[in-house]
Amino acid sequence: MSFEDAGPPGAPPPTSPKKSLRANTIIVMLGTLGSRLSGIVRQQIINTFAPALTDAFTVAVKVPNLLRELLAEGALVNSFIPVYKTLNTQGRRELAQAFSGVLIAVNLLLMAAGIFAAPWIVDQLLASSSNVDRELAVYMTRLLMPFLMLISLSAIAMGLLNADEHFRESSFAPVAFNIASIAALLILPNTATWLAFGWLIGGVAQLVVQLPALNRFGLLPAPSLTRHPAVGRVLRQMAPFTLTAGARQFLNVYVTSLLSNAQQFPRGTQTGYSNAEALFTMVNGLFVVSPVLAVFPRFSQAAAEKDWTQFRALTASTIRTTTFLAAPMSALLIALAPFAVSMINLEAPRGTAELDKFAAGSGILLGWAFALVPWALVTVLLRTFYARERTREAVTISAIGFVLEVGLYRLLVPGLGLIGFGLSTTISGLLMTAALIVLYRRAVGFPAREVTGHLLRVVPLAAVSGGAAWLVTRALPIQPGFILTSIPVLALAGGAGLAVYLGGALALRMPEVGAITRRLKR
């Protein structure tokens, strides 16, 4: 599993925040919530297509996604923004023009290569005895290659806006992607061609909605192939990011190949994996990634001032907040995984392929739920390294963690099946957390006592809340599989679990629940 929080930050913060931390947090969380919820709706519509078609689409869309790690949300963009921030206004404008021109040229070359080499690329993604239609995957890969250009330019726009803390426009751009894709999928015919074109239309929307904001803030570049000395600095900064991006994509390629093995997994497993991923990233993005992104400017400010007492206090409070939110979500996903996956199904699964797809999604989501708290810790700790400009250490640990996860998949999945994915991710997250804590402690001293005491309270309390939710599901005569019958179960069981959790937190006088109560009273 490639978690979005495991990579480098989308953009470094400015020297002094322009907005309050609360405002930034709310904006980012609302944007994330809108993006994830609309993404679930998009996934619901995609799941009305035949499993053979959605499996091929899931493989095909991975091809531009593999490359965008380097050209969009990974090495190149994250190397560009720090250099961009060191220049004056005129220098920034010139670098943006030169960089966007180079980016477009590189994307055009990669698009042509990807279209030409699609059969070979798909063969690398699929197992020799595949449960995915190879010819259909090749056809859709060729149609989807222009998505790389769209997402690369969109990521540049997001980076430029986020660099000055214009979070509103960049946070809601993914919502535009999902809305446009949903509209296209509802209007266009139910075929492979239009499924791919619906994705491209979403990519266009995600880019276009950011252009007015770029223009309003004077950030809209005019692409040019002119030379600029700072471009070389950008390229030199790429190496450490390329390491972690390459390792993450190695993991993704291996997972795709593993899931396509017809001797181990039935048809529909690829789509089931995608369904579980959509649900997990919604929870992870809302309750982990968004709060950490919003607090990142404060980490950087404390590091710039070398105020390590404040830095440690901020680390402890951020870990407390994210794990306080992540722990009950983890427990509820474990207890309610089949009902959560049912939210994807606009129709009750019928036939072997549909049932296999549902079982795959439920099993994978159940396993990943155990990894939510360890990866919340990884998310916070990685940001503390980026804030201190210890990028090489952070990306090295990330790369080693992803390679380790591949090894664990290879070791555990054949024997344990779908639960092996989540167990591998959990072990990898725990080991990465331990390594990051050791390096953090050596540098500035880690607030181990406060963090450990908090986790010793919050994790058992979350386990009790998950048990309460599970008991409610056992008392209800409703089976998972269909959205309309699963909503009442999620509401009752999830509500019971959260009530137990918050009640326990109040009894333990945990400060996090007090902060939530105060905000609700305002």
C-alpha positions in Angstrom: 0.0 0.0 0.0 1.4 3.4 -0.9 0.2 5.9 1.7 0.1 9.5 0.7 1.5 10.7 4.0 4.6 8.6 3.6 6.2 10.8 1.0 7.7 14.3 1.1 5.5 17.4 1.8 3.7 19.0 -1.2 5.4 22.3 -0.5 7.5 23.9 2.2 5.8 26.5 4.2 6.5 30.2 4.2 8.7 31.6 6.9 5.7 33.0 8.8 2.2 31.6 8.5 -0.3 34.0 7.0 -3.3 32.3 8.5 -4.1 30.8 11.8 -3.4 27.1 12.3 -7.0 26.5 13.0 -8.1 28.1 9.7 -5.5 26.2 7.7 -6.5 22.9 9.4 -10.2 23.5 8.7 -9.6 24.4 5.1 -7.4 21.4 4.4 -9.7 19.0 6.3 -12.8 20.3 4.5 -11.0 19.9 1.2 -9.9 16.4 2.1 -13.3 15.5 3.2 -14.9 16.8 0.0 -12.3 15.0 -2.1 -12.6 11.7 -0.3 -16.4 11.7 -0.2 -16.7 12.6 -3.9 -14.0 10.0 -4.5 -16.2 7.3 -2.9 -19.1 8.4 -5.1 -16.8 8.1 -8.1 -15.7 4.7 -7.0 -19.3 3.6 -6.5 -20.1 4.5 -10.2 -16.9 2.7 -11.4 -18.0 -0.4 -9.5 -21.2 -0.6 -11.6 -19.0 -1.5 -14.5 -18.1 -5.2 -15.1 -15.3 -6.5 -12.9 -13.3 -7.5 -16.0 -13.4 -3.9 -17.2 -12.6 -2.3 -13.8 -9.7 -4.7 -13.2 -8.2 -3.6 -16.5 -8.8 0.0 -15.7 -7.2 -0.3 -12.2 -4.0 -1.7 -13.9 -4.0 0.9 -16.7 -4.4 3.9 -14.4 -1.4 2.8 -12.4 0.9 3.5 -15.4 0.6 7.3 -15.4 0.4 7.1 -11.6 3.8 5.4 -11.4 5.4 8.2 -13.4 3.6 11.1 -11.6 5.5 10.3 -8.4 8.6 11.7 -10.1 7.0 14.4 -12.3 4.1 15.6 -10.2 3.6 14.7 -6.5 7.1 13.4 -5.9 10.7 14.2 -6.6 10.5 16.9 -9.3 7.9 19.1 -7.7 9.3 18.7 -4.2 12.7 19.7 -5.5 11.4 22.7 -7.4 9.4 24.4 -4.6 12.3 24.8 -2.1 14.5 26.4 -4.8 11.6 28.6 -5.9 11.1 30.0 -2.4 14.7 31.2 -2.2 14.2 33.6 -5.2 12.8 37.1 -5.5 9.6 37.8 -7.3 11.2 38.1 -10.8 13.4 35.1 -10.3 10.4 33.0 -9.2 8.4 34.0 -12.3 11.3 33.1 -14.6 12.0 29.8 -12.9 8.3 28.9 -13.0 8.3 29.6 -16.7 11.4 27.6 -17.4 10.5 24.7 -15.2 6.9 24.4 -16.5 8.3 24.4 -20.1 10.8 21.6 -19.2 8.0 19.7 -17.5 5.7 19.8 -20.5 8.5 18.7 -22.8 9.4 15.7 -20.6 5.8 14.7 -20.3 5.3 14.8 -24.0 8.2 12.4 -24.5 7.0 10.1 -21.7 3.5 10.1 -23.1 4.8 9.0 -26.5 7.0 6.4 -25.0 4.2 5.1 -22.8 1.7 4.8 -25.7 4.3 3.0 -27.8 5.5 0.7 -25.0 2.1 0.0 -23.4 2.2 -3.8 -24.2 5.6 -4.2 -22.5 4.6 -2.0 -19.5 1.4 -4.0 -18.9 3.3 -7.2 -19.1 5.6 -6.0 -16.3 2.6 -5.2 -14.2 0.7 -8.5 -14.7 1.5 -12.0 -13.5 2.3 -14.6 -16.1 -1.0 -16.3 -15.4 -3.1 -13.2 -15.1 -6.7 -12.7 -13.9 -6.8 -9.4 -15.8 -7.6 -9.0 -19.5 -4.2 -8.0 -21.0 -5.4 -6.6 -24.3 -8.0 -4.4 -22.5 -5.4 -3.2 -20.1 -3.1 -2.2 -22.9 -5.8 -0.4 -24.8 -6.8 1.6 -21.7 -3.2 2.3 -20.8 -2.7 4.1 -24.1 -5.9 6.1 -23.6 -4.9 7.2 -20.1 -1.3 8.3 -20.8 -2.2 12.0 -21.2 -3.4 12.0 -17.6 0.3 12.2 -16.7 0.6 15.7 -18.3 -2.6 16.9 -16.6 -1.7 15.7 -13.1 1.9 17.1 -13.5 0.7 20.6 -14.3 -2.0 20.4 -11.7 0.6 19.5 -9.0 2.8 22.4 -10.1 -0.3 24.7 -9.6 -0.9 23.2 -6.2 2.7 23.6 -5.1 2.8 27.3 -6.1 -0.4 28.0 -4.2 0.5 26.0 -1.1 3.9 27.7 -1.0 2.1 30.9 0.1 -0.5 29.1 2.1 -3.3 29.5 -0.4 -4.8 26.1 0.7 -8.4 26.7 -0.3 -7.9 26.5 -4.1 -5.4 23.6 -4.0 -7.4 21.6 -1.4 -10.6 21.7 -3.4 -9.0 21.0 -6.8 -9.3 17.1 -6.3 -13.0 17.7 -5.6 -13.3 19.2 -9.1 -11.5 16.1 -10.5 -14.1 13.8 -8.9 -17.1 15.8 -9.8 -16.1 16.1 -13.5 -15.3 12.3 -13.6 -18.6 11.5 -12.0 -20.5 13.6 -14.5 -18.6 12.0 -17.4 -19.2 8.5 -16.1 -22.9 9.1 -15.7 -23.4 10.7 -19.1 -21.0 8.8 -21.3 -21.6 5.2 -22.5 -20.5 2.3 -20.3 -17.4 1.2 -22.2 -13.7 1.0 -21.7 -13.1 4.0 -24.0 -15.4 6.3 -22.0 -14.3 5.1 -18.7 -10.7 6.2 -19.6 -12.0 9.5 -21.1 -14.0 10.2 -17.9 -10.7 10.0 -16.0 -9.0 12.4 -18.4 -11.9 14.9 -18.1 -11.4 14.9 -14.4 -7.7 15.6 -14.8 -8.6 18.6 -17.0 -11.0 19.9 -14.4 -8.5 19.6 -11.6 -6.0 21.7 -13.5 -8.4 24.3 -14.9 -10.1 25.2 -11.5 -6.7 26.3 -10.1 -5.8 28.6 -13.0 -8.0 31.6 -11.9 -6.4 31.5 -8.4 -2.9 31.4 -9.9 -3.7 34.3 -12.1 -5.3 36.3 -9.2 -2.2 35.9 -7.0 0.2 36.6 -9.9 1.6 33.0 -9.9 0.4 31.8 -13.3 3.5 30.9 -15.4 3.9 31.2 -19.2 5.7 27.9 -20.1 9.0 28.5 -21.9 12.0 26.4 -22.9 14.5 29.2 -21.9 17.5 28.3 -19.7 17.5 29.3 -16.0 20.4 28.6 -13.6 18.1 27.5 -10.8 16.8 24.6 -12.9 20.1 22.9 -12.3 19.6 23.3 -8.5 16.2 21.7 -8.8 17.7 18.7 -10.6 20.4 18.3 -8.0 17.7 18.3 -5.2 15.9 15.4 -6.9 18.2 12.5 -5.8 16.8 11.8 -2.3 13.2 12.2 -3.4 13.8 9.9 -6.3 15.0 7.2 -3.9 11.8 7.1 -1.9 9.5 7.6 -5.0 11.2 4.7 -6.8 10.9 2.4 -3.7 7.2 3.3 -3.4 6.5 2.6 -7.0 8.5 -0.7 -6.8 6.0 -1.6 -4.1 3.0 -0.6 -6.2 4.3 -2.6 -9.2 4.8 -5.7 -7.1 1.3 -5.4 -5.5 -0.3 -5.1 -8.9 1.5 -8.1 -10.2 0.7 -10.1 -7.1 -3.0 -9.3 -7.2 -3.2 -10.3 -10.9 -2.0 -13.8 -10.2 -4.9 -16.0 -11.2 -3.5 -19.0 -9.3 -3.8 -17.1 -6.0 -6.5 -14.5 -6.4 -9.8 -14.5 -8.4 -10.9 -11.9 -10.9 -12.2 -8.8 -9.2 -9.3 -8.7 -6.7 -7.7 -5.7 -8.4 -10.9 -3.7 -8.1 -11.5 -4.9 -4.5 -8.0 -3.5 -3.7 -8.9 -0.2 -5.3 -12.2 0.0 -3.3 -10.4 -0.7 0.0 -7.7 1.9 -0.9 -10.4 4.5 -1.6 -12.0 4.0 1.8 -8.7 3.8 3.7 -7.3 6.9 2.1 -10.5 8.8 3.0 -10.0 8.0 6.7 -6.3 8.4 6.7 -6.5 11.7 4.7 -9.1 13.2 6.9 -7.9 12.2 10.4 -4.2 11.9 9.9 -2.8 13.7 6.8 -4.9 16.9 7.0 -4.1 17.9 10.6 -0.4 17.1 10.0 -0.3 19.2 6.8 -1.9 22.1 8.5 0.6 22.1 11.5 3.7 21.6 9.3 4.3 25.4 9.0 4.6 25.6 12.8 7.1 22.7 12.8 9.2 24.6 10.3 9.0 27.9 12.2 10.2 26.3 15.4 13.0 24.5 13.5 14.1 27.8 11.8 14.2 29.5 15.2 16.0 26.4 16.7 13.4 26.4 19.5 13.7 22.7 20.2 11.6 22.9 23.4 8.7 24.2 21.3 9.5 21.7 18.6 9.3 18.7 21.0 6.1 20.0 22.5 4.6 20.5 19.1 5.7 16.9 18.1 4.1 15.5 21.2 0.8 17.4 20.8 0.6 16.5 17.1 1.1 12.8 17.8 -1.5 13.0 20.6 -4.0 14.6 18.3 -3.5 12.4 15.3 -3.5 9.1 17.3 -6.5 10.2 19.3 -8.4 10.5 16.0 -6.8 7.6 14.3 -7.1 4.9 17.0 -11.0 4.8 17.1 -11.1 4.9 13.3 -8.8 2.0 13.2 -10.8 0.0 15.7 -14.1 0.8 13.9 -12.7 -0.2 10.5 -11.6 -3.5 12.0 -15.0 -4.2 13.4 -17.0 -2.9 10.5 -14.8 -3.5 7.4 -17.4 -5.5 5.4 -20.1 -2.9 6.1 -17.7 -0.1 5.2 -16.9 -1.7 1.8 -20.6 -2.1 1.3 -20.7 1.7 0.9 -19.1 1.2 -2.5 -21.9 -1.1 -3.7 -24.9 0.7 -5.3 -26.2 -2.8 -6.0 -25.9 -6.0 -3.9 -23.1 -8.2 -5.3 -24.4 -11.0 -7.6 -22.4 -13.6 -9.3 -19.0 -15.1 -8.4 -16.9 -12.1 -9.7 -18.9 -9.5 -7.8 -18.7 -11.6 -4.6 -15.0 -12.1 -5.0 -14.5 -8.4 -5.5 -16.5 -7.6 -2.3 -14.6 -10.2 -0.3 -11.2 -8.9 -1.5 -12.1 -5.3 -0.6 -13.3 -6.4 2.9 -10.3 -8.5 3.6 -7.8 -5.9 2.5 -9.5 -3.0 4.4 -9.6 -5.1 7.5 -5.9 -5.7 7.4 -5.0 -2.1 6.6 -7.1 -0.9 9.5 -4.4 -2.3 11.9 -1.9 -0.1 10.2 -3.6 3.2 10.7 -2.1 4.2 14.1 1.5 3.1 13.1 1.3 5.1 9.9 -0.1 8.1 11.8 3.1 8.1 13.8 5.2 7.8 10.6 3.3 10.7 9.1 4.0 13.0 12.0 7.6 12.0 12.4 8.5 12.3 8.7 7.2 15.9 8.8 9.5 16.7 11.7 12.4 15.6 9.6 11.4 17.7 6.6 10.9 20.7 8.9 14.5 20.3 10.1 15.7 19.9 6.5 16.8 16.3 7.3 15.3 15.1 4.0 18.0 12.5 3.3 17.3 10.6 6.6 13.5 10.8 6.0 13.5 9.5 2.5 16.0 6.8 3.2 13.8 5.4 6.0 10.8 5.7 3.8 12.5 3.8 0.9 13.8 1.1 3.2 10.3 0.8 4.7 8.7 0.3 1.3 11.3 -2.3 0.2 10.7 -4.1 3.5 7.0 -4.0 2.9 7.5 -5.8 -0.5 9.5 -8.4 1.3 6.8 -8.9 3.9 4.2 -9.2 1.2 6.2 -11.9 -0.5 6.6 -13.7 2.8 3.2 -13.3 4.4 0.6 -12.9 1.6 1.0 -16.4 0.0 0.3 -18.1 3.4 -2.1 -15.6 5.0 -4.0 -14.3 2.0 -5.6 -10.9 2.0 -4.9 -10.2 5.7 -1.2 -10.4 4.8 -1.3 -7.1 3.1 -2.4 -5.2 6.2 -0.1 -7.2 8.5 2.9 -6.4 6.3 2.0 -2.7 6.2 1.5 -2.6 10.0 4.9 -4.2 10.7 6.6 -1.9 8.2 5.0 1.1 9.8 6.0 0.0 13.3 9.7 -0.5 12.3 9.8 2.8 10.4 8.3 4.5 13.5 11.1 3.0 15.7 13.8 4.1 13.3 12.5 7.6 13.1 12.2 7.9 16.8 15.8 6.8 17.3 17.1 9.4 14.8 14.8 12.1 16.3 16.0 11.4 19.8 19.6 11.6 18.8 19.1 15.0 17.2 16.8 17.0 19.6 15.4 14.5 22.2 12.1 12.7 21.8 9.2 13.3 24.2 8.9 9.5 24.8 7.2 9.5 28.2 4.3 11.8 27.1 3.8 9.9 23.8 4.0 6.4 25.4 1.6 7.4 28.2 -0.9 8.7 25.7 -0.7 5.6 23.5 -1.1 3.3 26.5 -4.5 4.9 27.2 -5.8 5.6 23.7 -5.1 2.2 22.1 -6.8 0.0 24.7 -9.7 2.5 24.8 -10.1 2.3 21.0 -10.0 -1.5 21.2 -12.9 -1.5 23.6 -14.9 0.9 21.3 -14.2 -1.5 18.4 -15.5 -4.4 20.5 -18.7 -2.5 21.3 -19.3 -1.7 17.6 -18.7 -5.4 16.7 -21.2 -6.6 19.4 -23.8 -4.2 17.9 -23.3 -5.8 14.4 -23.8 -9.2 15.9 -27.1 -8.2 17.4 -28.5 -6.8 14.1 -30.0 -9.2 11.6 -28.4 -7.5 8.6 -25.7 -8.9 6.3 -23.1 -6.6 4.6 -22.9 -6.2 0.8 -25.4 -3.4 -0.1 -25.1 0.3 0.7 -28.7 0.9 1.8 -28.8 -1.9 4.3 -25.3 -1.2 5.6 -25.9 2.5 6.4 -28.1 1.8 9.5 -25.5 -0.7 10.7 -22.6 1.7 10.3 -24.7 4.5 12.0 -25.7 2.3 15.0 -22.5 0.3 15.5 -20.2 3.2 14.7 -22.2 5.5 16.9 -22.0 3.1 19.8 -18.3 2.6 19.4 -17.6 6.3 19.3 -19.8 6.9 22.3 -17.8 4.3 24.3 -14.6 5.9 23.1 -15.5 9.5 23.9 -17.1 8.4 27.2 -13.9 6.6 28.2 -11.8 9.6 27.1 -13.9 11.9 29.3 -13.5 9.5 32.2 -9.7 9.5 31.7 -9.8 13.3 31.4 -7.8 13.2 28.2 -7.2 16.8 27.1 -8.0 16.0 23.4 -11.6 15.3 24.1 -11.8 18.5 26.1 -10.6 20.5 23.1 -13.2 18.9 20.9 -15.9 19.7 23.5 -14.8 23.3 23.6 -14.9 23.7 19.9 -18.4 22.2 19.7 -19.6 24.7 22.2 -18.4 27.7 20.0 
